[in-house]
Amino acid sequence: MADASAGLSSLQFSILTVCGVLALLLVAANVGLSLNNRVAQEEVNTRQQYINQTVQVSRLNNQIAEALATLSAQTGDESIRQLLAANGITFTAQEEPEAAQ
């Protein structure tokens, strides 16, 4: 099975054929791993976007709770205080210091 035109012996031809097949298998594995990596990266990006949005909403929630607590303390509105308490937010109103006479 010697290839006379290329000057290869049967052993050399077999070794080169095996190397070629291995190279094709490695290319196929590389493509598969690349696709798998892309899917994993998309999942990570989706999770990161969720985390970023949660942080933004959390800041807004804190500002709303603070504004409601301030409003309740200033006006003495007990229904707002109860609403905040039902959601685990408690506060105490600070007395403003009286002006010295």
C-alpha positions, 0 to 999 in steps of 0.5 A: 500500500505504498504511495509511490508518487509521494515516496511514503512507506505504508507505515508513514502513510498510516501514521499521517492518516492517524494524525489527520484523523486526530486533528479532525477530532480535535477540531470537532472537540474545539468547536463543541467546547466553544459552543458550550462556552458560549451558552455558559457565558450567555447564562452568566451574562443573564444572571449578572444583568439580574443582579445589576437590576436587583441592586438598582431596585433595592436602592429605590426600595430603600429610598421609598421606605425612607421617604415613607418613614419620614412622612409618617414621622412628620405627619404622625400617620399611623397607617404608614407606620403600620404598613412599614412595620408589616414589611419589617421596617420600624423606626423611631421619630427623633424629637427636634431640639427646642430652641434655647430661649 
